[in-house]
């Protein structure tokens, strides 16, 4: 069950492969994710020294946050994955031109996890084609909609 979703990612990127990664968070950040006060629409993942980092993920502090801490809402957060998965991601990004994007934030056994994806950026004509397919499916459903007596209703 995803608490926070990156809806923009599915529109802007063609997603090829998904992975689950843990996040290194402070206590107040976990509370804000649980309260649904986080945003990952502008977030991206970058690689530095063989490690993955989530950048531009914004987490608004919840109401019950302690006041003696300095809170950084847009700080860079480290992602936790197995070394062989990280090496696989690094190879695909460097050699095959993929990018790594976060898709959602969710809880797994009490821990905040993120689903990240290997993706390629869509071109403008690909976005238009996807949108026209969606509109055609909606139109088909509307045409095939039945009334209460089981007859097809057109319009």
N, CA and C atoms as a LAMMPS dump frame, in Angstrom:
ITEM: TIMESTEP
0
ITEM: NUMBER OF ATOMS
465
ITEM: BOX BOUNDS ff ff ff
-5.0000000000000000e+02 5.0000000000000000e+02
-5.0000000000000000e+02 5.0000000000000000e+02
-5.0000000000000000e+02 5.0000000000000000e+02
ITEM: ATOMS id mol type element x y z
1 1 1 N 0.836 -1.175 0
2 1 2 C 0 0 0
3 1 3 C 0.887 1.247 0
4 2 1 N 0.855 1.985 -1.073
5 2 2 C 1.688 3.173 -1.206
6 2 3 C 1.029 4.365 -0.511
7 3 1 N 1.764 5.005 0.369
8 3 2 C 1.253 6.191 1.037
9 3 3 C 1.479 7.436 0.187
10 4 1 N 2.667 7.548 -0.383
11 4 2 C 3.035 8.699 -1.195
12 4 3 C 3.398 8.187 -2.586
13 5 1 N 2.787 8.737 -3.628
14 5 2 C 3.068 8.288 -4.986
15 5 3 C 3.641 9.413 -5.827
16 6 1 N 4.453 9.032 -6.794
17 6 2 C 5.013 9.961 -7.759
18 6 3 C 4.257 9.762 -9.066
19 7 1 N 3.149 10.463 -9.227
20 7 2 C 2.307 10.291 -10.409
21 7 3 C 2.974 10.848 -11.66
22 8 1 N 3.809 11.82 -11.476
23 8 2 C 4.495 12.429 -12.605
24 8 3 C 5.461 11.448 -13.278
25 9 1 N 6.016 10.514 -12.521
26 9 2 C 6.998 9.573 -13.058
27 9 3 C 6.399 8.703 -14.153
28 10 1 N 5.191 8.232 -13.964
29 10 2 C 4.562 7.361 -14.964
30 10 3 C 4.212 8.13 -16.233
31 11 1 N 4.045 9.434 -16.114
32 11 2 C 3.743 10.258 -17.278
33 11 3 C 5.01 10.608 -18.055
34 12 1 N 6.088 10.906 -17.353
35 12 2 C 7.301 11.388 -17.995
36 12 3 C 8.286 10.295 -18.393
37 13 1 N 8.145 9.083 -17.826
38 13 2 C 9.134 8.032 -18.051
39 13 3 C 8.469 6.721 -18.458
40 14 1 N 9.196 5.94 -19.256
41 14 2 C 8.809 4.566 -19.564
42 14 3 C 9.551 3.681 -18.566
43 15 1 N 8.809 3.023 -17.7
44 15 2 C 9.397 2.268 -16.593
45 15 3 C 9.708 0.851 -17.058
46 16 1 N 10.959 0.412 -16.834
47 16 2 C 11.376 -0.917 -17.254
48 16 3 C 11.462 -1.911 -16.097
49 17 1 N 12.101 -1.522 -15.009
50 17 2 C 12.315 -2.464 -13.922
51 17 3 C 12.159 -1.748 -12.583
52 18 1 N 11.594 -2.443 -11.59
53 18 2 C 11.34 -1.849 -10.273
54 18 3 C 12.176 -2.551 -9.202
55 19 1 N 12.569 -1.772 -8.194
56 19 2 C 13.315 -2.288 -7.056
57 19 3 C 12.755 -1.651 -5.792
58 20 1 N 12.953 -2.319 -4.666
59 20 2 C 12.549 -1.749 -3.385
60 20 3 C 13.805 -1.419 -2.595
61 21 1 N 13.837 -0.219 -2.017
62 21 2 C 14.999 0.229 -1.251
63 21 3 C 14.525 0.833 0.067
64 22 1 N 15.341 0.666 1.087
65 22 2 C 15.069 1.292 2.366
66 22 3 C 15.576 2.723 2.373
67 23 1 N 15.139 3.499 3.333
68 23 2 C 15.541 4.898 3.457
69 23 3 C 16.134 5.14 4.843
70 24 1 N 17.163 5.964 4.912
71 24 2 C 17.704 6.396 6.191
72 24 3 C 16.982 7.686 6.547
73 25 1 N 16.121 7.619 7.57
74 25 2 C 15.285 8.762 7.953
75 25 3 C 15.434 9.075 9.432
76 26 1 N 15.114 10.302 9.781
77 26 2 C 14.997 10.687 11.182
78 26 3 C 13.593 10.33 11.66
79 27 1 N 13.381 10.394 12.97
80 27 2 C 12.085 10.036 13.526
81 27 3 C 10.948 10.914 13.046
82 28 1 N 11.187 12.223 12.957
83 28 2 C 10.134 13.138 12.514
84 28 3 C 9.783 12.902 11.061
85 29 1 N 10.746 12.438 10.253
86 29 2 C 10.469 12.163 8.844
87 29 3 C 9.559 10.95 8.69
88 30 1 N 9.749 9.954 9.533
89 30 2 C 8.876 8.778 9.503
90 30 3 C 7.455 9.188 9.865
91 31 1 N 7.327 10.072 10.874
92 31 2 C 6.002 10.553 11.271
93 31 3 C 5.336 11.341 10.149
94 32 1 N 6.11 12.123 9.432
95 32 2 C 5.515 12.913 8.352
96 32 3 C 5.116 12.02 7.179
97 33 1 N 5.868 10.962 6.903
98 33 2 C 5.467 10.017 5.848
99 33 3 C 4.193 9.302 6.261
100 34 1 N 4.124 8.887 7.508
101 34 2 C 2.926 8.195 8.001
102 34 3 C 1.697 9.099 7.935
103 35 1 N 1.9 10.405 8.148
104 35 2 C 0.796 11.367 8.09
105 35 3 C 0.48 11.791 6.655
106 36 1 N 1.282 11.342 5.688
107 36 2 C 1.043 11.692 4.289
108 36 3 C 1.517 13.082 3.928
109 37 1 N 2.508 13.595 4.648
110 37 2 C 2.983 14.959 4.439
111 37 3 C 4.333 14.985 3.719
112 38 1 N 4.525 14.079 2.775
113 38 2 C 5.764 14.034 1.996
114 38 3 C 5.438 14.148 0.517
115 39 1 N 6.402 14.645 -0.253
116 39 2 C 6.24 14.776 -1.698
117 39 3 C 7.497 14.26 -2.384
118 40 1 N 7.298 13.442 -3.432
119 40 2 C 8.441 12.954 -4.207
120 40 3 C 8.257 13.235 -5.693
121 41 1 N 7.403 14.187 -6.049
122 41 2 C 7.164 14.493 -7.457
123 41 3 C 8.405 15.041 -8.153
124 42 1 N 9.197 15.836 -7.47
125 42 2 C 10.414 16.412 -8.053
126 42 3 C 11.669 15.619 -7.7
127 43 1 N 11.513 14.521 -6.981
128 43 2 C 12.667 13.775 -6.475
129 43 3 C 13.339 12.956 -7.568
130 44 1 N 14.62 12.71 -7.364
131 44 2 C 15.374 11.833 -8.251
132 44 3 C 16.452 11.12 -7.435
133 45 1 N 17.007 10.071 -8.012
134 45 2 C 18.027 9.27 -7.339
135 45 3 C 19.34 9.462 -8.092
136 46 1 N 20.402 9.704 -7.357
137 46 2 C 21.718 9.778 -7.995
138 46 3 C 22.687 8.842 -7.288
139 47 1 N 23.788 8.551 -7.996
140 47 2 C 24.787 7.595 -7.512
141 47 3 C 26.065 8.358 -7.186
142 48 1 N 26.615 8.1 -5.989
143 48 2 C 27.893 8.689 -5.607
144 48 3 C 28.675 7.676 -4.784
145 49 1 N 29.864 7.359 -5.214
146 49 2 C 30.766 6.418 -4.525
147 49 3 C 30.122 5.057 -4.295
148 50 1 N 29.368 4.572 -5.265
149 50 2 C 28.755 3.251 -5.156
150 50 3 C 27.563 3.207 -4.218
151 51 1 N 26.998 4.355 -3.869
152 51 2 C 25.829 4.412 -3.005
153 51 3 C 24.736 5.215 -3.701
154 52 1 N 23.494 4.951 -3.325
155 52 2 C 22.34 5.64 -3.91
156 52 3 C 21.81 6.674 -2.927
157 53 1 N 21.425 7.841 -3.464
158 53 2 C 20.886 8.909 -2.631
159 53 3 C 19.615 9.456 -3.263
160 54 1 N 18.631 9.738 -2.425
161 54 2 C 17.366 10.339 -2.858
162 54 3 C 17.466 11.847 -2.628
163 55 1 N 17.283 12.588 -3.701
164 55 2 C 17.438 14.04 -3.648
165 55 3 C 16.097 14.699 -3.972
166 56 1 N 15.826 15.86 -3.392
167 56 2 C 14.621 16.665 -3.629
168 56 3 C 13.331 16.015 -3.143
169 57 1 N 13.396 15.102 -2.216
170 57 2 C 12.181 14.581 -1.593
171 57 3 C 11.838 15.521 -0.441
172 58 1 N 10.653 16.086 -0.476
173 58 2 C 10.252 17.09 0.503
174 58 3 C 9.352 16.452 1.553
175 59 1 N 9.707 16.615 2.821
176 59 2 C 8.902 16.087 3.924
177 59 3 C 8.574 17.221 4.879
178 60 1 N 7.281 17.553 4.974
179 60 2 C 6.835 18.576 5.907
180 60 3 C 6.79 17.99 7.304
181 61 1 N 7.275 18.707 8.295
182 61 2 C 7.241 18.167 9.653
183 61 3 C 5.811 18.043 10.175
184 62 1 N 5.567 16.984 10.905
185 62 2 C 4.269 16.796 11.541
186 62 3 C 4.142 17.771 12.717
187 63 1 N 2.964 17.866 13.284
188 63 2 C 2.703 18.852 14.339
189 63 3 C 3.461 18.57 15.629
190 64 1 N 3.727 17.293 15.937
191 64 2 C 4.307 16.946 17.227
192 64 3 C 5.831 16.819 17.191
193 65 1 N 6.496 17.502 16.261
194 65 2 C 7.952 17.433 16.149
195 65 3 C 8.59 18.255 17.259
196 66 1 N 9.689 17.752 17.814
197 66 2 C 10.349 18.48 18.89
198 66 3 C 10.988 19.749 18.334
199 67 1 N 11.105 20.758 19.155
200 67 2 C 11.512 22.076 18.704
201 67 3 C 13.018 22.318 18.816
202 68 1 N 13.756 21.474 19.52
203 68 2 C 15.184 21.743 19.685
204 68 3 C 16.041 21.17 18.556
205 69 1 N 15.441 20.509 17.579
206 69 2 C 16.173 20.016 16.407
207 69 3 C 16.018 20.992 15.253
208 70 1 N 17.046 21.091 14.428
209 70 2 C 16.913 21.855 13.186
210 70 3 C 16.436 20.888 12.11
211 71 1 N 15.344 21.222 11.465
212 71 2 C 14.718 20.319 10.515
213 71 3 C 15.037 20.749 9.092
214 72 1 N 15.596 19.821 8.338
215 72 2 C 15.86 20.057 6.926
216 72 3 C 14.822 19.284 6.135
217 73 1 N 13.919 19.992 5.48
218 73 2 C 12.831 19.304 4.78
219 73 3 C 13.264 18.732 3.44
220 74 1 N 14.292 19.294 2.811
221 74 2 C 14.728 18.832 1.49
222 74 3 C 16.11 18.177 1.502
223 75 1 N 16.532 17.634 2.602
224 75 2 C 17.886 17.088 2.669
225 75 3 C 18.003 15.831 1.797
226 76 1 N 19.228 15.482 1.457
227 76 2 C 19.498 14.28 0.675
228 76 3 C 19.482 13.083 1.614
229 77 1 N 18.751 12.038 1.226
230 77 2 C 18.596 10.861 2.076
231 77 3 C 19.216 9.646 1.394
232 78 1 N 19.905 8.831 2.167
233 78 2 C 20.583 7.658 1.625
234 78 3 C 19.582 6.52 1.432
235 79 1 N 19.738 5.793 0.318
236 79 2 C 18.915 4.615 0.05
237 79 3 C 19.703 3.368 0.403
238 80 1 N 19.022 2.382 0.943
239 80 2 C 19.662 1.139 1.375
240 80 3 C 19.23 -0.015 0.47
241 81 1 N 20.225 -0.643 -0.167
242 81 2 C 19.977 -1.794 -1.025
243 81 3 C 21.166 -2.739 -0.914
244 82 1 N 20.998 -3.971 -1.404
245 82 2 C 22.11 -4.909 -1.449
246 82 3 C 23.133 -4.435 -2.474
247 83 1 N 24.393 -4.74 -2.219
248 83 2 C 25.476 -4.257 -3.071
249 83 3 C 25.325 -4.739 -4.518
250 84 1 N 24.906 -5.994 -4.712
251 84 2 C 24.788 -6.509 -6.086
252 84 3 C 23.659 -5.804 -6.846
253 85 1 N 22.584 -5.427 -6.14
254 85 2 C 21.515 -4.659 -6.794
255 85 3 C 21.999 -3.27 -7.182
256 86 1 N 22.784 -2.658 -6.315
257 86 2 C 23.326 -1.332 -6.615
258 86 3 C 24.255 -1.401 -7.821
259 87 1 N 25.107 -2.423 -7.868
260 87 2 C 26.022 -2.575 -8.998
261 87 3 C 25.255 -2.8 -10.3
262 88 1 N 24.175 -3.555 -10.233
263 88 2 C 23.336 -3.769 -11.415
264 88 3 C 22.734 -2.445 -11.893
265 89 1 N 22.245 -1.648 -10.962
266 89 2 C 21.68 -0.342 -11.308
267 89 3 C 22.74 0.583 -11.91
268 90 1 N 23.909 0.605 -11.302
269 90 2 C 24.985 1.471 -11.793
270 90 3 C 25.354 1.082 -13.227
271 91 1 N 25.466 -0.207 -13.488
272 91 2 C 25.811 -0.665 -14.832
273 91 3 C 24.767 -0.259 -15.862
274 92 1 N 23.491 -0.416 -15.517
275 92 2 C 22.419 -0.056 -16.457
276 92 3 C 22.381 1.445 -16.697
277 93 1 N 22.606 2.236 -15.669
278 93 2 C 22.562 3.688 -15.821
279 93 3 C 23.735 4.175 -16.672
280 94 1 N 24.937 3.66 -16.406
281 94 2 C 26.123 4.142 -17.119
282 94 3 C 26.179 3.651 -18.56
283 95 1 N 25.809 2.385 -18.794
284 95 2 C 25.977 1.811 -20.124
285 95 3 C 24.764 1.958 -21.017
286 96 1 N 23.577 1.862 -20.465
287 96 2 C 22.391 1.789 -21.301
288 96 3 C 21.52 3.046 -21.259
289 97 1 N 21.954 4.071 -20.575
290 97 2 C 21.244 5.346 -20.621
291 97 3 C 19.954 5.412 -19.826
292 98 1 N 19.826 4.603 -18.796
293 98 2 C 18.646 4.662 -17.938
294 98 3 C 18.813 5.746 -16.892
295 99 1 N 17.72 6.094 -16.244
296 99 2 C 17.745 6.962 -15.082
297 99 3 C 16.981 6.257 -13.961
298 100 1 N 17.27 6.617 -12.737
299 100 2 C 16.617 5.987 -11.583
300 100 3 C 15.671 7.013 -10.972
301 101 1 N 14.403 6.636 -10.836
302 101 2 C 13.405 7.549 -10.283
303 101 3 C 12.642 6.865 -9.155
304 102 1 N 12.212 7.608 -8.137
305 102 2 C 11.366 7.029 -7.09
306 102 3 C 9.909 7.009 -7.549
307 103 1 N 9.227 5.9 -7.297
308 103 2 C 7.82 5.774 -7.675
309 103 3 C 6.883 6.011 -6.502
310 104 1 N 7.239 5.489 -5.325
311 104 2 C 6.366 5.685 -4.171
312 104 3 C 7.122 5.482 -2.871
313 105 1 N 6.495 5.912 -1.789
314 105 2 C 6.96 5.647 -0.43
315 105 3 C 5.89 4.813 0.253
316 106 1 N 6.295 3.747 0.932
317 106 2 C 5.333 2.876 1.606
318 106 3 C 5.988 2.246 2.833
319 107 1 N 5.184 1.609 3.649
320 107 2 C 5.67 0.916 4.835
321 107 3 C 5.697 -0.582 4.574
322 108 1 N 6.792 -1.231 4.948
323 108 2 C 6.909 -2.681 4.911
324 108 3 C 7.42 -3.117 6.274
325 109 1 N 6.616 -3.844 6.986
326 109 2 C 6.947 -4.32 8.337
327 109 3 C 7.44 -3.185 9.249
328 110 1 N 6.738 -2.065 9.194
329 110 2 C 7.035 -0.949 10.087
330 110 3 C 8.166 -0.046 9.629
331 111 1 N 8.769 -0.321 8.491
332 111 2 C 9.87 0.495 7.99
333 111 3 C 9.457 1.21 6.702
334 112 1 N 9.948 2.428 6.532
335 112 2 C 9.641 3.182 5.321
336 112 3 C 10.52 2.67 4.192
337 113 1 N 9.898 2.3 3.11
338 113 2 C 10.612 1.829 1.913
339 113 3 C 10.186 2.688 0.739
340 114 1 N 11.015 2.703 -0.282
341 114 2 C 10.666 3.382 -1.515
342 114 3 C 10.805 2.404 -2.676
343 115 1 N 9.91 2.507 -3.62
344 115 2 C 10.016 1.738 -4.845
345 115 3 C 10.704 2.635 -5.857
346 116 1 N 11.871 2.177 -6.325
347 116 2 C 12.579 2.935 -7.343
348 116 3 C 12.524 2.167 -8.648
349 117 1 N 12.704 2.86 -9.748
350 117 2 C 12.569 2.217 -11.052
351 117 3 C 13.68 2.659 -11.987
352 118 1 N 14.103 1.718 -12.826
353 118 2 C 14.954 2.049 -13.959
354 118 3 C 14.029 2.51 -15.069
355 119 1 N 14.253 3.687 -15.589
356 119 2 C 13.312 4.236 -16.556
357 119 3 C 14.053 5.011 -17.634
358 120 1 N 13.376 5.154 -18.751
359 120 2 C 13.856 5.993 -19.85
360 120 3 C 12.859 7.135 -20.022
361 121 1 N 13.37 8.306 -20.319
362 121 2 C 12.498 9.451 -20.528
363 121 3 C 11.678 9.289 -21.797
364 122 1 N 10.393 9.644 -21.711
365 122 2 C 9.521 9.586 -22.887
366 122 3 C 9.695 10.854 -23.708
367 123 1 N 9.561 10.697 -25.007
368 123 2 C 9.56 11.863 -25.878
369 123 3 C 8.139 12.404 -25.946
370 124 1 N 7.99 13.593 -26.486
371 124 2 C 6.689 14.257 -26.49
372 124 3 C 5.646 13.465 -27.272
373 125 1 N 6.03 12.88 -28.402
374 125 2 C 5.055 12.129 -29.191
375 125 3 C 4.633 10.839 -28.496
376 126 1 N 5.523 10.26 -27.676
377 126 2 C 5.153 9.073 -26.907
378 126 3 C 4.128 9.426 -25.825
379 127 1 N 4.288 10.58 -25.209
380 127 2 C 3.325 11.031 -24.203
381 127 3 C 1.955 11.252 -24.833
382 128 1 N 1.935 11.862 -26.031
383 128 2 C 0.658 12.093 -26.718
384 128 3 C 0.004 10.778 -27.093
385 129 1 N 0.787 9.799 -27.539
386 129 2 C 0.23 8.5 -27.917
387 129 3 C -0.369 7.788 -26.701
388 130 1 N 0.32 7.852 -25.563
389 130 2 C -0.216 7.24 -24.343
390 130 3 C -1.515 7.908 -23.923
391 131 1 N -1.567 9.215 -24.023
392 131 2 C -2.777 9.946 -23.637
393 131 3 C -3.946 9.594 -24.55
394 132 1 N -3.69 9.458 -25.849
395 132 2 C -4.781 9.102 -26.77
396 132 3 C -5.267 7.678 -26.517
397 133 1 N -4.367 6.76 -26.137
398 133 2 C -4.789 5.401 -25.783
399 133 3 C -5.698 5.417 -24.556
400 134 1 N -5.336 6.209 -23.553
401 134 2 C -6.158 6.315 -22.345
402 134 3 C -7.545 6.871 -22.673
403 135 1 N -7.576 7.901 -23.503
404 135 2 C -8.86 8.491 -23.882
405 135 3 C -9.72 7.485 -24.654
406 136 1 N -9.114 6.706 -25.534
407 136 2 C -9.852 5.708 -26.297
408 136 3 C -10.416 4.625 -25.376
409 137 1 N -9.65 4.188 -24.376
410 137 2 C -10.161 3.2 -23.416
411 137 3 C -11.347 3.759 -22.637
412 138 1 N -11.256 5.022 -22.212
413 138 2 C -12.375 5.648 -21.505
414 138 3 C -13.606 5.717 -22.397
415 139 1 N -13.4 6.043 -23.652
416 139 2 C -14.503 6.122 -24.611
417 139 3 C -15.145 4.752 -24.823
418 140 1 N -14.319 3.71 -24.912
419 140 2 C -14.849 2.347 -25.066
420 140 3 C -15.69 1.954 -23.86
421 141 1 N -15.211 2.255 -22.664
422 141 2 C -15.96 1.924 -21.452
423 141 3 C -17.287 2.672 -21.413
424 142 1 N -17.282 3.911 -21.829
425 142 2 C -18.514 4.696 -21.843
426 142 3 C -19.506 4.119 -22.843
427 143 1 N -19.016 3.696 -24.007
428 143 2 C -19.893 3.131 -25.024
429 143 3 C -20.49 1.808 -24.571
430 144 1 N -19.661 0.982 -23.936
431 144 2 C -20.106 -0.354 -23.547
432 144 3 C -20.844 -0.388 -22.211
433 145 1 N -21.018 0.748 -21.602
434 145 2 C -21.7 0.806 -20.307
435 145 3 C -23.142 0.339 -20.457
436 146 1 N -23.593 -0.474 -19.533
437 146 2 C -24.948 -1.024 -19.587
438 146 3 C -25.853 -0.292 -18.609
439 147 1 N -27.128 -0.209 -18.971
440 147 2 C -28.081 0.376 -18.034
441 147 3 C -28.548 -0.692 -17.054
442 148 1 N -29.491 -0.389 -16.213
443 148 2 C -29.932 -1.294 -15.158
444 148 3 C -30.575 -2.572 -15.715
445 149 1 N -31.124 -2.543 -16.916
446 149 2 C -31.778 -3.727 -17.482
447 149 3 C -30.841 -4.58 -18.332
448 150 1 N -29.586 -4.214 -18.409
449 150 2 C -28.625 -5.014 -19.155
450 150 3 C -28.459 -4.611 -20.598
451 151 1 N -29.13 -3.541 -21.026
452 151 2 C -28.983 -3.07 -22.403
453 151 3 C -27.804 -2.115 -22.488
454 152 1 N -27.13 -2.108 -23.626
455 152 2 C -26.024 -1.191 -23.84
456 152 3 C -26.564 0.22 -24.04
457 153 1 N -25.938 1.155 -23.411
458 153 2 C -26.335 2.537 -23.496
459 153 3 C -25.278 3.267 -24.308
460 154 1 N -25.695 3.923 -25.367
461 154 2 C -24.761 4.721 -26.167
462 154 3 C -24.994 6.187 -25.842
463 155 1 N -24 6.813 -25.282
464 155 2 C -24.11 8.246 -25.016
465 155 3 C -24.403 8.494 -23.622
